């Protein structure tokens, strides 16, 4: 009886192992960031995200770019949310800017914008 139980448990574990499917790792921050960027664009909240520090960096003339293209620079400062990928968010916004303004805006944007 004991041997039969051990064989049964062994067969169950073996069958489970053989039928297991490989699951791909999913980057949830990437998916969330892309959805968030598209939602922001849909409601007209166009912005580039910036990874900041203790003090936010100001680049002379950035307000001219913001006004010209109707976009804002948003710096997280020293506390960055863990569920947002700045690069993926900014890629969606950059694609939107390319469609709307062409690629000329890229020469005027701040150089510290990641993901474009």
Beta strands, then each sheet from edge to edge (+ up, - down):
strand 1: 47-50
strand 2: 72-75
sheet 1: 1+ 2+
end
